[in-house]
C-alpha cells in the first residue's frame, strides 16, 4: 500500500505499508505520473521524482516529498534498480 499524506504543517509524505519486495542493491523509490510504468523510459521520464534509496525491502516506511511538488500528478510509486534500469515493483498510489 502506498499513500501520500499531508502533514499538519502542509508538507507531503509518502507512506509505504506492508512492503514486501525482493531485496537488491541500489533500489530507489520513485514517484511517477504513469499509472503502471514498466519501461526504463517511463521511470526516467519528465515528471518522475526520485525520493532516494529504499530503506528496506519489508515493512512500513516514510519518505519526505520535496516542498513545492504537486503531488496530484502522481499515479504510482516505483521501486527501481538504478544500475540496471529494472523496475522491481509498482504499487498504485491510494488517496489518504
Secondary structure, 3 states (H helix, E strand, C coil): CEEEEECCCCCEEEEEEEEECCCCCCEEEEEECCCCCCCHHHHCCCCCEEEEECCCCEEEEEEEECCCCCHHHCCEEEEEECCCCEEEECCEEECC
